[in-house]
Amino acid sequence: ILAEVYAADRSHLDRQIDLAFAATRVFDRDAARFRLVHCEAGRHPGPHQPHIRTLCDKVEFLSASTAENASLPLFLGITETAVPKRAFGFGPATGAEDAMSHAEMVAEVERFDPADFLVFAAQDDATRAAMAGLATVPDLAVVAAEYQVIATSYEDLIAQVGELKEEWDYLQANAPILTFQVIALCLVAFAAPFRLGRSVVALN
């Protein structure tokens, strides 16, 4: 029963890791496309150029907040490899674990705070004013619409990373379950050795 409970918790974490990685890829793709289409010099000359520049600057700023903050990719990578059972020596070592011990990786994840990214607001007074100004121009309304997509992608990224941190913290809090399982395996080995194989499979 304990093994099944832990496996269910771990499956939640695995799913959240996938969602966080997907949200990161979506944001990176949308931001790169926006910069390529709208932010190159001379793309949109005219009186509304300041509005476009405001949005381009914000996209650059948001991209830098994820690309230059090494804690985000490190956090995503570690949560994918540093599952609590590795502390007991189960499962093959990974490249990340060759460079960092399990304890070091856990400490790194626990130091990560998604709130650090909340200071980078995807929509503020300046961007809303720029979007409103562009929305009134038929040829430039698409720029405002595409920035809205980027803002939504960034907000979703932050939300998914925050949920991943919560899932990780919950799983770590329940890691002592593994200790009871190891004790139970020892008892099974003496009392019912024919069930030992099945118990080991459940633990893994």
N, C-alpha and C positions, 0 to 999 in steps of 0.2 A: 504493500500500500504506500509506504514511504517513497519507494522508488517511482511509483506512478505519479505521485504528487509532485515530486521533484522534476520528473520528466515533463510534466505539463507546464510547470513554471519555466523550465528551460526552453520549451517550445515557444512560449510567449516572448522570451528574450530573443530567440532566433528570428522570429517574425519581425520584431521591432528593429533588429539590426538591419534586416533586408529593407524595411521601410525607410530607415534613416539613410542608408546608402542610396536608395532610389531617389529620395528627396534631394540629396546632395547632387546627384547627377543631373536631375531636372533643372535645378537652379543654375548649375554651371553651364549647361547647354543654353538655357534661355538668356543668361547674361552675356555669354559669348556671342550669340546671334544678334542681340540688341546692339552691342558695341560695334560689330562688323557692319550692320545695316545702317545704323543711325548716327554713329559717333565719329566716323572718319571725317577728316577735314573736307568741308565743302559739300557734304551730303545734303544738307537742308539749309541753303542760304536764304536770307530774308529777315523780316522783322521778328520772327518767332524763334530765331536762333538762340537767344538767351534761355528760353524755356527748354529747348532740346538740350542745351549744355547743362542745365540744372539736372535733368534726368540722367544724362550720361555720367555726370560727376557722381551722382548717387549710386548708379550701377557699379562704377569703378570702386566706390567706397565699400559697398556691400560685398563685392567679389573679394576685395582685399581682406575683409573681416573674416572670411572663411579660408581663403588661400594662404594668408600670411600667419594666421593663428594656428600654429603647429599642434595645439592641444586638440583641435577637432579631429583631424585625420588620425592622430595617435589614439584618441578616445575610441573612435569607430573601430580601428584595427585591433585594439586590445580587447574590447568587449567581444570581438569575434573569436578570439583565441584563448583568453584567460578565464575559462569557465572554472567555477569553484572546484570541480573534481580534479583539476590538474594539480591542486595542492596535495592530493593524495597519491600522485604518480600515475593516474589512469590516463590512457590515451597517448598517442605519439607526440613528441615535442614538435613545436612549430618554429618557423624562422624567427618570429617575434620572441619566442621563449628562449631561443639561443642567445639573443642579445640582452634580454631582461629576465630576471627571475620572476616566478609567479607572484611573490610578495611585492616586488617592485611594480609589476603591472597593475596589481590590485590597488596599490597606493596611488598610482598615476590616475586611474579611473576615478578614485574617490576624491582626488583633488580637482577633477574637472567640474566646472560649474556652468551649466547652460545659461545662467543669468548673465554671464559676461557678454553674451551675444545680444541680449535684449536692449543694450544701449544703442545698437545700430538699428534705428527705426527705418523700416523700408518706406514708410509714408510719413512725411512731416508737413509742416505748413508750406515750405518751399516747393516740395514735389507736388503737393495737391494743387497749389496755385499754377504750377507749370502744366499739369495735366488738364486743368480746367481751361487754361488759355489755348492749348493745342486742340482740345476737344471741339472748339468752335470753328476750327479750320478744317474743311472736308479733307484736304490732301494730307493733313498732319494728325488727324484724329487717330489714325492707326498707331502713331508713336505713343500716344497716351494709353491706348488700349494694350499695347505690348508691354509698356512699363508696368501696367497694372498686373499683368501676368507674372512679371518678374517679382513684383512685391509680394504677390500671393505665394510664389514658389519659395521665396526667402522665409516668409512667415511659417510656411508648412515645414521647411527644413528645421527651423528653430523648435517648432512644436514636436516634431518627430524625435529630434535629439534629446529634448527634455523628457519625453516619454521613455526613451531608451535608458536614460540615466535612472529614472524611477524603477524600471524593470530590473536593471542591474542591481540597484540598492536592495530591492526586495529579494532577489535571488541570493545575494550575499548574506542578507539577514537570515535566510533559511539554510545556509550552507551547513550548520551543525547537524542537519538531517543526515548528511553523509557520514558523520561520525557514528551515529546510531546504526546506519546501514553496515558499516565496516564491522562493528561489534556483532550485529546480527549475523553477518557472514561467518564470523568465527564460531558462533553458536550452531549455525546450520551445519558447518563442516563436521562438528562432533555429533550432533543429534540426528541429522538427516543428510548425510553426504550425497545421496542421490539427487537432492534438490539444489546442490551447490551451484551447478552449472547454470541453471535457470536464474538463480539469485544474482550471479555475477553479470549475466546478460542484462537483467533489469537495472542493476546499478550503473552499467555503462550506457 
